[in-house]
């Protein structure tokens, strides 16, 4: 799969372009549900992007690991506060593997 569709020009404006999806009223219920599904265990987020779900989920105390196709999107995530707690593996979510087992596997939401 080609990551060029998510290059630097998109990654740099992604959060601002989709700001409505980052609103607490949108993200909050998603994070609540995922924290419940994780049952205190770790979660794996597919297409972690800029961390819209991963960062608040991690802030809730859930260990989150992300898979992201675009190194540019991952770079935006890793520049944010709290990102040091969210390891990201670059690769295609259909074939990339990360070590460990996860209570919750978070699809693209």
Biopython code that builds the backbone (N, CA, C, O; Angstrom):
import numpy as np
from Bio.PDB.StructureBuilder import StructureBuilder

atoms = [
    (1, "UNK", "N", (0.835, -1.173, 0.000)),
    (1, "UNK", "CA", (0.000, 0.000, 0.000)),
    (1, "UNK", "C", (0.883, 1.241, 0.000)),
    (1, "UNK", "O", (1.937, 1.251, 0.636)),
    (2, "UNK", "N", (0.472, 2.268, -0.692)),
    (2, "UNK", "CA", (1.252, 3.481, -0.879)),
    (2, "UNK", "C", (0.857, 4.543, 0.151)),
    (2, "UNK", "O", (-0.319, 4.880, 0.291)),
    (3, "UNK", "N", (1.855, 5.061, 0.866)),
    (3, "UNK", "CA", (1.579, 6.082, 1.876)),
    (3, "UNK", "C", (1.588, 7.488, 1.299)),
    (3, "UNK", "O", (1.388, 8.451, 2.038)),
    (4, "UNK", "N", (1.817, 7.633, -0.015)),
    (4, "UNK", "CA", (1.920, 8.977, -0.589)),
    (4, "UNK", "C", (0.616, 9.764, -0.497)),
    (4, "UNK", "O", (0.635, 10.993, -0.552)),
    (5, "UNK", "N", (-0.511, 9.075, -0.358)),
    (5, "UNK", "CA", (-1.789, 9.771, -0.212)),
    (5, "UNK", "C", (-1.850, 10.552, 1.103)),
    (5, "UNK", "O", (-2.654, 11.473, 1.247)),
    (6, "UNK", "N", (-1.004, 10.181, 2.049)),
    (6, "UNK", "CA", (-0.972, 10.840, 3.349)),
    (6, "UNK", "C", (0.398, 11.471, 3.553)),
    (6, "UNK", "O", (1.061, 11.227, 4.561)),
    (7, "UNK", "N", (0.815, 12.282, 2.591)),
    (7, "UNK", "CA", (2.121, 12.925, 2.640)),
    (7, "UNK", "C", (2.143, 14.117, 3.572)),
    (7, "UNK", "O", (1.170, 14.382, 4.278)),
    (8, "UNK", "N", (3.253, 14.835, 3.574)),
    (8, "UNK", "CA", (3.417, 15.951, 4.516)),
    (8, "UNK", "C", (2.383, 17.057, 4.327)),
    (8, "UNK", "O", (1.955, 17.672, 5.304)),
    (9, "UNK", "N", (1.977, 17.318, 3.085)),
    (9, "UNK", "CA", (1.017, 18.408, 2.857)),
    (9, "UNK", "C", (-0.341, 18.113, 3.499)),
    (9, "UNK", "O", (-1.036, 19.038, 3.918)),
    (10, "UNK", "N", (-0.717, 16.867, 3.578)),
    (10, "UNK", "CA", (-1.977, 16.499, 4.245)),
    (10, "UNK", "C", (-1.764, 16.385, 5.748)),
    (10, "UNK", "O", (-2.570, 16.887, 6.531)),
    (11, "UNK", "N", (-0.690, 15.733, 6.152)),
    (11, "UNK", "CA", (-0.418, 15.531, 7.580)),
    (11, "UNK", "C", (-0.344, 16.857, 8.333)),
    (11, "UNK", "O", (-0.807, 16.957, 9.470)),
    (12, "UNK", "N", (0.235, 17.865, 7.703)),
    (12, "UNK", "CA", (0.406, 19.159, 8.366)),
    (12, "UNK", "C", (-0.908, 19.895, 8.618)),
    (12, "UNK", "O", (-0.983, 20.724, 9.525)),
    (13, "UNK", "N", (-1.932, 19.608, 7.838)),
    (13, "UNK", "CA", (-3.214, 20.314, 7.998)),
    (13, "UNK", "C", (-4.348, 19.398, 8.467)),
    (13, "UNK", "O", (-5.485, 19.845, 8.617)),
    (14, "UNK", "N", (-4.045, 18.143, 8.694)),
    (14, "UNK", "CA", (-5.076, 17.152, 9.012)),
    (14, "UNK", "C", (-5.903, 17.541, 10.242)),
    (14, "UNK", "O", (-7.132, 17.564, 10.184)),
    (15, "UNK", "N", (-5.240, 17.841, 11.332)),
    (15, "UNK", "CA", (-5.963, 18.162, 12.572)),
    (15, "UNK", "C", (-6.864, 19.382, 12.404)),
    (15, "UNK", "O", (-7.994, 19.399, 12.892)),
    (16, "UNK", "N", (-6.364, 20.387, 11.720)),
    (16, "UNK", "CA", (-7.152, 21.601, 11.522)),
    (16, "UNK", "C", (-8.316, 21.340, 10.567)),
    (16, "UNK", "O", (-9.429, 21.814, 10.795)),
    (17, "UNK", "N", (-8.058, 20.590, 9.504)),
    (17, "UNK", "CA", (-9.097, 20.289, 8.513)),
    (17, "UNK", "C", (-10.242, 19.488, 9.136)),
    (17, "UNK", "O", (-11.411, 19.715, 8.822)),
    (18, "UNK", "N", (-9.904, 18.571, 10.002)),
    (18, "UNK", "CA", (-10.905, 17.705, 10.628)),
    (18, "UNK", "C", (-11.111, 18.045, 12.099)),
    (18, "UNK", "O", (-11.397, 17.164, 12.910)),
    (19, "UNK", "N", (-10.968, 19.310, 12.438)),
    (19, "UNK", "CA", (-11.055, 19.755, 13.836)),
    (19, "UNK", "C", (-12.331, 19.302, 14.526)),
    (19, "UNK", "O", (-12.303, 18.988, 15.716)),
    (20, "UNK", "N", (-13.441, 19.259, 13.814)),
    (20, "UNK", "CA", (-14.709, 18.849, 14.433)),
    (20, "UNK", "C", (-14.635, 17.429, 14.975)),
    (20, "UNK", "O", (-15.305, 17.110, 15.958)),
    (21, "UNK", "N", (-13.836, 16.573, 14.354)),
    (21, "UNK", "CA", (-13.743, 15.181, 14.817)),
    (21, "UNK", "C", (-12.873, 15.048, 16.055)),
    (21, "UNK", "O", (-12.848, 13.991, 16.685)),
    (22, "UNK", "N", (-12.155, 16.113, 16.411)),
    (22, "UNK", "CA", (-11.308, 16.118, 17.602)),
    (22, "UNK", "C", (-12.047, 16.693, 18.815)),
    (22, "UNK", "O", (-11.517, 16.674, 19.926)),
    (23, "UNK", "N", (-13.243, 17.194, 18.615)),
    (23, "UNK", "CA", (-14.011, 17.797, 19.707)),
    (23, "UNK", "C", (-14.286, 16.755, 20.798)),
    (23, "UNK", "O", (-14.562, 15.594, 20.493)),
    (24, "UNK", "N", (-14.211, 17.167, 22.064)),
    (24, "UNK", "CA", (-14.487, 16.241, 23.159)),
    (24, "UNK", "C", (-15.842, 15.534, 23.032)),
    (24, "UNK", "O", (-15.973, 14.378, 23.432)),
    (25, "UNK", "N", (-16.835, 16.212, 22.487)),
    (25, "UNK", "CA", (-18.156, 15.581, 22.340)),
    (25, "UNK", "C", (-18.136, 14.432, 21.334)),
    (25, "UNK", "O", (-18.999, 13.555, 21.372)),
    (26, "UNK", "N", (-17.160, 14.438, 20.446)),
    (26, "UNK", "CA", (-17.012, 13.354, 19.462)),
    (26, "UNK", "C", (-16.068, 12.282, 19.988)),
    (26, "UNK", "O", (-16.397, 11.096, 19.977)),
    (27, "UNK", "N", (-14.900, 12.701, 20.447)),
    (27, "UNK", "CA", (-13.870, 11.759, 20.878)),
    (27, "UNK", "C", (-14.195, 11.131, 22.234)),
    (27, "UNK", "O", (-13.898, 9.959, 22.461)),
    (28, "UNK", "N", (-14.797, 11.896, 23.121)),
    (28, "UNK", "CA", (-15.080, 11.411, 24.475)),
    (28, "UNK", "C", (-15.822, 10.087, 24.528)),
    (28, "UNK", "O", (-15.358, 9.165, 25.199)),
    (29, "UNK", "N", (-16.959, 9.952, 23.848)),
    (29, "UNK", "CA", (-17.674, 8.676, 23.888)),
    (29, "UNK", "C", (-16.880, 7.519, 23.287)),
    (29, "UNK", "O", (-16.992, 6.383, 23.748)),
    (30, "UNK", "N", (-16.084, 7.801, 22.269)),
    (30, "UNK", "CA", (-15.246, 6.756, 21.658)),
    (30, "UNK", "C", (-14.215, 6.273, 22.667)),
    (30, "UNK", "O", (-14.024, 5.070, 22.841)),
    (31, "UNK", "N", (-13.559, 7.204, 23.324)),
    (31, "UNK", "CA", (-12.529, 6.871, 24.301)),
    (31, "UNK", "C", (-13.139, 6.126, 25.486)),
    (31, "UNK", "O", (-12.555, 5.160, 25.976)),
    (32, "UNK", "N", (-14.296, 6.563, 25.945)),
    (32, "UNK", "CA", (-14.976, 5.874, 27.051)),
    (32, "UNK", "C", (-15.238, 4.407, 26.707)),
    (32, "UNK", "O", (-14.939, 3.510, 27.496)),
    (33, "UNK", "N", (-15.794, 4.180, 25.530)),
    (33, "UNK", "CA", (-16.107, 2.810, 25.097)),
    (33, "UNK", "C", (-14.842, 1.975, 24.966)),
    (33, "UNK", "O", (-14.797, 0.840, 25.439)),
    (34, "UNK", "N", (-13.824, 2.521, 24.336)),
    (34, "UNK", "CA", (-12.588, 1.768, 24.138)),
    (34, "UNK", "C", (-11.882, 1.472, 25.456)),
    (34, "UNK", "O", (-11.326, 0.387, 25.625)),
    (35, "UNK", "N", (-11.894, 2.411, 26.386)),
    (35, "UNK", "CA", (-11.299, 2.170, 27.697)),
    (35, "UNK", "C", (-12.026, 1.022, 28.395)),
    (35, "UNK", "O", (-11.401, 0.181, 29.042)),
    (36, "UNK", "N", (-13.333, 0.998, 28.259)),
    (36, "UNK", "CA", (-14.120, -0.094, 28.843)),
    (36, "UNK", "C", (-13.783, -1.425, 28.171)),
    (36, "UNK", "O", (-13.610, -2.435, 28.853)),
    (37, "UNK", "N", (-13.690, -1.434, 26.853)),
    (37, "UNK", "CA", (-13.377, -2.661, 26.120)),
    (37, "UNK", "C", (-11.974, -3.170, 26.411)),
    (37, "UNK", "O", (-11.737, -4.378, 26.390)),
    (38, "UNK", "N", (-11.045, -2.264, 26.683)),
    (38, "UNK", "CA", (-9.664, -2.664, 26.981)),
    (38, "UNK", "C", (-9.552, -3.353, 28.335)),
    (38, "UNK", "O", (-8.600, -4.096, 28.574)),
    (39, "UNK", "N", (-10.510, -3.114, 29.221)),
    (39, "UNK", "CA", (-10.550, -3.762, 30.547)),
    (39, "UNK", "C", (-9.216, -3.691, 31.277)),
    (39, "UNK", "O", (-8.790, -4.657, 31.912)),
    (40, "UNK", "N", (-8.559, -2.536, 31.181)),
    (40, "UNK", "CA", (-7.289, -2.355, 31.876)),
    (40, "UNK", "C", (-6.078, -2.868, 31.123)),
    (40, "UNK", "O", (-4.944, -2.655, 31.552)),
    (41, "UNK", "N", (-6.306, -3.543, 30.002)),
    (41, "UNK", "CA", (-5.203, -4.075, 29.208)),
    (41, "UNK", "C", (-4.813, -3.123, 28.094)),
    (41, "UNK", "O", (-5.426, -2.068, 27.930)),
    (42, "UNK", "N", (-3.806, -3.485, 27.337)),
    (42, "UNK", "CA", (-3.337, -2.624, 26.258)),
    (42, "UNK", "C", (-4.256, -2.655, 25.035)),
    (42, "UNK", "O", (-5.019, -3.598, 24.828)),
    (43, "UNK", "N", (-4.159, -1.599, 24.239)),
    (43, "UNK", "CA", (-4.956, -1.480, 23.014)),
    (43, "UNK", "C", (-4.034, -1.234, 21.829)),
    (43, "UNK", "O", (-2.979, -0.612, 21.958)),
    (44, "UNK", "N", (-4.450, -1.731, 20.682)),
    (44, "UNK", "CA", (-3.732, -1.508, 19.430)),
    (44, "UNK", "C", (-4.652, -0.730, 18.502)),
    (44, "UNK", "O", (-5.743, -1.191, 18.170)),
    (45, "UNK", "N", (-4.204, 0.464, 18.081)),
    (45, "UNK", "CA", (-5.022, 1.256, 17.173)),
    (45, "UNK", "C", (-4.467, 1.172, 15.762)),
    (45, "UNK", "O", (-3.302, 1.482, 15.515)),
    (46, "UNK", "N", (-5.321, 0.748, 14.845)),
    (46, "UNK", "CA", (-4.977, 0.692, 13.428)),
    (46, "UNK", "C", (-5.180, 2.079, 12.826)),
    (46, "UNK", "O", (-6.147, 2.764, 13.159)),
    (47, "UNK", "N", (-4.267, 2.500, 11.937)),
    (47, "UNK", "CA", (-4.332, 3.833, 11.308)),
    (47, "UNK", "C", (-4.418, 4.909, 12.389)),
    (47, "UNK", "O", (-5.349, 5.714, 12.408)),
    (48, "UNK", "N", (-3.455, 4.908, 13.267)),
    (48, "UNK", "CA", (-3.445, 5.804, 14.427)),
    (48, "UNK", "C", (-3.387, 7.274, 14.034)),
    (48, "UNK", "O", (-3.783, 8.139, 14.816)),
    (49, "UNK", "N", (-2.902, 7.566, 12.842)),
    (49, "UNK", "CA", (-2.900, 8.937, 12.338)),
    (49, "UNK", "C", (-2.175, 9.901, 13.238)),
    (49, "UNK", "O", (-1.046, 9.647, 13.659)),
    (50, "UNK", "N", (-2.822, 11.007, 13.534)),
    (50, "UNK", "CA", (-2.213, 12.056, 14.360)),
    (50, "UNK", "C", (-2.564, 11.912, 15.840)),
    (50, "UNK", "O", (-2.259, 12.791, 16.646)),
    (51, "UNK", "N", (-3.203, 10.805, 16.188)),
    (51, "UNK", "CA", (-3.456, 10.516, 17.596)),
    (51, "UNK", "C", (-4.788, 10.964, 18.148)),
    (51, "UNK", "O", (-4.945, 11.066, 19.365)),
    (52, "UNK", "N", (-5.755, 11.234, 17.284)),
    (52, "UNK", "CA", (-7.061, 11.734, 17.722)),
    (52, "UNK", "C", (-7.675, 10.863, 18.805)),
    (52, "UNK", "O", (-8.254, 11.386, 19.758)),
    (53, "UNK", "N", (-7.561, 9.546, 18.680)),
    (53, "UNK", "CA", (-8.118, 8.627, 19.673)),
    (53, "UNK", "C", (-7.022, 8.109, 20.602)),
    (53, "UNK", "O", (-7.239, 7.988, 21.808)),
    (54, "UNK", "N", (-5.861, 7.806, 20.058)),
    (54, "UNK", "CA", (-4.791, 7.193, 20.849)),
    (54, "UNK", "C", (-4.337, 8.059, 22.019)),
    (54, "UNK", "O", (-4.143, 7.550, 23.123)),
    (55, "UNK", "N", (-4.167, 9.349, 21.796)),
    (55, "UNK", "CA", (-3.661, 10.206, 22.876)),
    (55, "UNK", "C", (-4.643, 10.335, 24.039)),
    (55, "UNK", "O", (-4.230, 10.180, 25.188)),
    (56, "UNK", "N", (-5.932, 10.615, 23.788)),
    (56, "UNK", "CA", (-6.834, 10.672, 24.937)),
    (56, "UNK", "C", (-7.055, 9.304, 25.592)),
    (56, "UNK", "O", (-7.297, 9.223, 26.796)),
    (57, "UNK", "N", (-6.973, 8.245, 24.810)),
    (57, "UNK", "CA", (-7.110, 6.909, 25.391)),
    (57, "UNK", "C", (-5.916, 6.604, 26.284)),
    (57, "UNK", "O", (-6.072, 6.038, 27.366)),
    (58, "UNK", "N", (-4.732, 6.976, 25.833)),
    (58, "UNK", "CA", (-3.533, 6.810, 26.647)),
    (58, "UNK", "C", (-3.617, 7.660, 27.918)),
    (58, "UNK", "O", (-3.223, 7.216, 28.997)),
    (59, "UNK", "N", (-4.129, 8.874, 27.782)),
    (59, "UNK", "CA", (-4.285, 9.754, 28.950)),
    (59, "UNK", "C", (-5.250, 9.164, 29.976)),
    (59, "UNK", "O", (-5.184, 9.498, 31.159)),
    (60, "UNK", "N", (-6.150, 8.285, 29.521)),
    (60, "UNK", "CA", (-7.082, 7.596, 30.430)),
    (60, "UNK", "C", (-6.420, 6.429, 31.143)),
    (60, "UNK", "O", (-7.047, 5.771, 31.974)),
    (61, "UNK", "N", (-5.146, 6.165, 30.822)),
    (61, "UNK", "CA", (-4.425, 5.094, 31.491)),
    (61, "UNK", "C", (-4.351, 3.801, 30.706)),
    (61, "UNK", "O", (-3.841, 2.801, 31.212)),
    (62, "UNK", "N", (-4.850, 3.800, 29.479)),
    (62, "UNK", "CA", (-4.776, 2.606, 28.637)),
    (62, "UNK", "C", (-3.460, 2.656, 27.867)),
    (62, "UNK", "O", (-3.158, 3.660, 27.222)),
    (63, "UNK", "N", (-2.683, 1.592, 27.929)),
    (63, "UNK", "CA", (-1.462, 1.506, 27.121)),
    (63, "UNK", "C", (-1.880, 1.308, 25.670)),
    (63, "UNK", "O", (-2.563, 0.340, 25.338)),
    (64, "UNK", "N", (-1.467, 2.228, 24.814)),
    (64, "UNK", "CA", (-1.874, 2.196, 23.403)),
    (64, "UNK", "C", (-0.638, 2.083, 22.523)),
    (64, "UNK", "O", (0.350, 2.790, 22.723)),
    (65, "UNK", "N", (-0.706, 1.184, 21.548)),
    (65, "UNK", "CA", (0.310, 1.085, 20.499)),
    (65, "UNK", "C", (-0.412, 1.352, 19.194)),
    (65, "UNK", "O", (-1.536, 0.886, 19.003)),
    (66, "UNK", "N", (0.212, 2.096, 18.292)),
    (66, "UNK", "CA", (-0.423, 2.427, 17.026)),
    (66, "UNK", "C", (0.304, 1.848, 15.836)),
    (66, "UNK", "O", (1.521, 1.664, 15.860)),
    (67, "UNK", "N", (-0.458, 1.561, 14.793)),
    (67, "UNK", "CA", (0.094, 1.224, 13.483)),
    (67, "UNK", "C", (-0.359, 2.322, 12.538)),
    (67, "UNK", "O", (-1.539, 2.672, 12.504)),
    (68, "UNK", "N", (0.574, 2.865, 11.772)),
    (68, "UNK", "CA", (0.263, 3.953, 10.845)),
    (68, "UNK", "C", (1.051, 3.769, 9.559)),
    (68, "UNK", "O", (2.258, 3.529, 9.590)),
    (69, "UNK", "N", (0.372, 3.882, 8.443)),
    (69, "UNK", "CA", (1.009, 3.755, 7.139)),
    (69, "UNK", "C", (1.896, 4.953, 6.818)),
    (69, "UNK", "O", (2.971, 4.791, 6.240)),
    (70, "UNK", "N", (1.461, 6.136, 7.184)),
    (70, "UNK", "CA", (2.166, 7.359, 6.806)),
    (70, "UNK", "C", (3.133, 7.831, 7.889)),
    (70, "UNK", "O", (2.710, 8.154, 8.999)),
    (71, "UNK", "N", (4.413, 7.874, 7.576)),
    (71, "UNK", "CA", (5.351, 8.417, 8.562)),
    (71, "UNK", "C", (5.088, 9.897, 8.845)),
    (71, "UNK", "O", (5.441, 10.397, 9.913)),
    (72, "UNK", "N", (4.474, 10.594, 7.897)),
    (72, "UNK", "CA", (4.163, 12.010, 8.096)),
    (72, "UNK", "C", (3.035, 12.189, 9.110)),
    (72, "UNK", "O", (3.101, 13.076, 9.961)),
    (73, "UNK", "N", (2.016, 11.364, 9.025)),
    (73, "UNK", "CA", (0.933, 11.418, 10.014)),
    (73, "UNK", "C", (1.482, 11.039, 11.388)),
    (73, "UNK", "O", (1.178, 11.696, 12.384)),
    (74, "UNK", "N", (2.289, 9.979, 11.440)),
    (74, "UNK", "CA", (2.888, 9.551, 12.712)),
    (74, "UNK", "C", (3.772, 10.662, 13.284)),
    (74, "UNK", "O", (3.816, 10.857, 14.499)),
    (75, "UNK", "N", (4.464, 11.379, 12.426)),
    (75, "UNK", "CA", (5.301, 12.484, 12.881)),
    (75, "UNK", "C", (4.495, 13.572, 13.575)),
    (75, "UNK", "O", (4.942, 14.157, 14.561)),
    (76, "UNK", "N", (3.299, 13.837, 13.049)),
    (76, "UNK", "CA", (2.416, 14.818, 13.686)),
    (76, "UNK", "C", (1.999, 14.336, 15.074)),
    (76, "UNK", "O", (1.990, 15.116, 16.026)),
    (77, "UNK", "N", (1.658, 13.067, 15.188)),
    (77, "UNK", "CA", (1.291, 12.488, 16.489)),
    (77, "UNK", "C", (2.468, 12.602, 17.452)),
    (77, "UNK", "O", (2.309, 13.069, 18.580)),
    (78, "UNK", "N", (3.643, 12.178, 17.010)),
    (78, "UNK", "CA", (4.802, 12.112, 17.897)),
    (78, "UNK", "C", (5.297, 13.474, 18.358)),
    (78, "UNK", "O", (6.095, 13.559, 19.291)),
    (79, "UNK", "N", (4.835, 14.536, 17.716)),
    (79, "UNK", "CA", (5.208, 15.897, 18.125)),
    (79, "UNK", "C", (4.293, 16.444, 19.220)),
    (79, "UNK", "O", (4.534, 17.532, 19.742)),
    (80, "UNK", "N", (3.246, 15.697, 19.570)),
    (80, "UNK", "CA", (2.260, 16.180, 20.544)),
    (80, "UNK", "C", (2.599, 15.741, 21.964)),
    (80, "UNK", "O", (3.260, 14.722, 22.166)),
    (81, "UNK", "N", (2.141, 16.519, 22.949)),
    (81, "UNK", "CA", (2.328, 16.115, 24.346)),
    (81, "UNK", "C", (1.666, 14.764, 24.607)),
    (81, "UNK", "O", (0.555, 14.502, 24.146)),
    (82, "UNK", "N", (2.358, 13.925, 25.343)),
    (82, "UNK", "CA", (1.833, 12.603, 25.687)),
    (82, "UNK", "C", (2.172, 11.528, 24.676)),
    (82, "UNK", "O", (1.929, 10.347, 24.923)),
    (83, "UNK", "N", (2.732, 11.919, 23.535)),
    (83, "UNK", "CA", (3.024, 10.950, 22.477)),
    (83, "UNK", "C", (4.121, 9.964, 22.863)),
    (83, "UNK", "O", (4.206, 8.877, 22.292)),
    (84, "UNK", "N", (4.953, 10.330, 23.818)),
    (84, "UNK", "CA", (6.014, 9.419, 24.235)),
    (84, "UNK", "C", (5.447, 8.136, 24.842)),
    (84, "UNK", "O", (6.159, 7.137, 24.950)),
    (85, "UNK", "N", (4.185, 8.154, 25.234)),
    (85, "UNK", "CA", (3.538, 6.975, 25.813)),
    (85, "UNK", "C", (2.829, 6.120, 24.756)),
    (85, "UNK", "O", (2.265, 5.074, 25.080)),
    (86, "UNK", "N", (2.856, 6.562, 23.499)),
    (86, "UNK", "CA", (2.149, 5.852, 22.427)),
    (86, "UNK", "C", (3.155, 5.444, 21.349)),
    (86, "UNK", "O", (3.406, 6.214, 20.421)),
    (87, "UNK", "N", (3.731, 4.249, 21.458)),
    (87, "UNK", "CA", (4.645, 3.819, 20.407)),
    (87, "UNK", "C", (3.882, 3.604, 19.099)),
    (87, "UNK", "O", (2.746, 3.130, 19.101)),
    (88, "UNK", "N", (4.517, 3.957, 17.994)),
    (88, "UNK", "CA", (3.897, 3.818, 16.676)),
    (88, "UNK", "C", (4.809, 2.982, 15.788)),
    (88, "UNK", "O", (6.012, 3.226, 15.701)),
    (89, "UNK", "N", (4.216, 2.001, 15.137)),
    (89, "UNK", "CA", (4.915, 1.191, 14.148)),
    (89, "UNK", "C", (4.441, 1.630, 12.771)),
    (89, "UNK", "O", (3.240, 1.670, 12.505)),
    (90, "UNK", "N", (5.386, 1.959, 11.898)),
    (90, "UNK", "CA", (5.045, 2.375, 10.544)),
    (90, "UNK", "C", (4.859, 1.126, 9.691)),
    (90, "UNK", "O", (5.727, 0.255, 9.633)),
    (91, "UNK", "N", (3.707, 1.061, 9.032)),
    (91, "UNK", "CA", (3.447, -0.058, 8.139)),
    (91, "UNK", "C", (1.975, -0.154, 7.788)),
    (91, "UNK", "O", (1.141, 0.576, 8.323)),
    (92, "UNK", "N", (1.680, -1.047, 6.898)),
    (92, "UNK", "CA", (0.316, -1.318, 6.441)),
    (92, "UNK", "C", (-0.409, -2.121, 7.520)),
    (92, "UNK", "O", (0.076, -3.167, 7.950)),
    (93, "UNK", "N", (-1.552, -1.637, 7.949)),
    (93, "UNK", "CA", (-2.257, -2.300, 9.060)),
    (93, "UNK", "C", (-2.731, -3.708, 8.704)),
    (93, "UNK", "O", (-3.070, -4.483, 9.598)),
    (94, "UNK", "N", (-2.760, -4.051, 7.422)),
    (94, "UNK", "CA", (-3.208, -5.396, 7.045)),
    (94, "UNK", "C", (-2.102, -6.433, 7.166)),
    (94, "UNK", "O", (-2.383, -7.630, 7.224)),
    (95, "UNK", "N", (-0.849, -5.994, 7.205)),
    (95, "UNK", "CA", (0.255, -6.956, 7.254)),
    (95, "UNK", "C", (1.248, -6.699, 8.382)),
    (95, "UNK", "O", (2.004, -7.601, 8.745)),
    (96, "UNK", "N", (1.265, -5.503, 8.940)),
    (96, "UNK", "CA", (2.235, -5.151, 9.978)),
    (96, "UNK", "C", (1.879, -5.843, 11.286)),
    (96, "UNK", "O", (0.713, -5.910, 11.675)),
    (97, "UNK", "N", (2.883, -6.344, 11.940)),
    (97, "UNK", "CA", (2.697, -6.997, 13.237)),
    (97, "UNK", "C", (3.495, -6.244, 14.286)),
    (97, "UNK", "O", (4.578, -5.729, 14.008)),
    (98, "UNK", "N", (2.952, -6.185, 15.489)),
    (98, "UNK", "CA", (3.663, -5.589, 16.614)),
    (98, "UNK", "C", (3.703, -6.630, 17.723)),
    (98, "UNK", "O", (2.797, -7.455, 17.840)),
    (99, "UNK", "N", (4.749, -6.591, 18.534)),
    (99, "UNK", "CA", (4.839, -7.577, 19.611)),
    (99, "UNK", "C", (3.790, -7.336, 20.693)),
    (99, "UNK", "O", (3.367, -6.203, 20.923)),
    (100, "UNK", "N", (3.388, -8.388, 21.335)),
    (100, "UNK", "CA", (2.467, -8.283, 22.453)),
    (100, "UNK", "C", (1.073, -8.771, 22.108)),
    (100, "UNK", "O", (0.776, -9.148, 20.975)),
    (101, "UNK", "N", (0.235, -8.749, 23.124)),
    (101, "UNK", "CA", (-1.176, -9.081, 22.957)),
    (101, "UNK", "C", (-1.980, -7.886, 23.434)),
    (101, "UNK", "O", (-1.526, -7.112, 24.277)),
    (102, "UNK", "N", (-3.167, -7.748, 22.892)),
    (102, "UNK", "CA", (-3.959, -6.555, 23.154)),
    (102, "UNK", "C", (-5.382, -6.932, 23.522)),
    (102, "UNK", "O", (-5.981, -7.818, 22.911)),
    (103, "UNK", "N", (-5.915, -6.255, 24.521)),
    (103, "UNK", "CA", (-7.303, -6.458, 24.924)),
    (103, "UNK", "C", (-8.250, -5.860, 23.902)),
    (103, "UNK", "O", (-9.300, -6.429, 23.605)),
    (104, "UNK", "N", (-7.871, -4.707, 23.365)),
    (104, "UNK", "CA", (-8.723, -4.018, 22.406)),
    (104, "UNK", "C", (-7.913, -3.728, 21.149)),
    (104, "UNK", "O", (-6.769, -3.276, 21.203)),
    (105, "UNK", "N", (-8.549, -4.005, 20.023)),
    (105, "UNK", "CA", (-7.967, -3.659, 18.736)),
    (105, "UNK", "C", (-8.875, -2.592, 18.146)),
    (105, "UNK", "O", (-10.037, -2.857, 17.839)),
    (106, "UNK", "N", (-8.353, -1.404, 17.991)),
    (106, "UNK", "CA", (-9.148, -0.251, 17.635)),
    (106, "UNK", "C", (-9.125, -0.048, 16.122)),
    (106, "UNK", "O", (-8.076, 0.247, 15.550)),
    (107, "UNK", "N", (-10.275, -0.204, 15.475)),
    (107, "UNK", "CA", (-10.316, 0.031, 14.025)),
    (107, "UNK", "C", (-10.286, 1.523, 13.726)),
    (107, "UNK", "O", (-10.341, 2.353, 14.633)),
    (108, "UNK", "N", (-10.202, 1.839, 12.487)),
    (108, "UNK", "CA", (-10.238, 3.233, 12.065)),
    (108, "UNK", "C", (-11.613, 3.788, 12.408)),
    (108, "UNK", "O", (-12.627, 3.282, 11.925)),
    (109, "UNK", "N", (-11.653, 4.834, 13.245)),
    (109, "UNK", "CA", (-12.938, 5.444, 13.636)),
    (109, "UNK", "C", (-12.929, 6.926, 13.359)),
    (109, "UNK", "O", (-13.919, 7.609, 13.621)),
]
sb = StructureBuilder()
sb.init_structure("model")
sb.init_model(0)
sb.init_chain("A")
sb.init_seg("    ")
for serial, (resi, resn, name, xyz) in enumerate(atoms, 1):
    if name == "N":
        sb.init_residue(resn, " ", resi, " ")
    sb.init_atom(name, np.array(xyz, "f"), 0.0, 1.0, " ", f" {name:<3s}", serial, name[0])
structure = sb.get_structure()
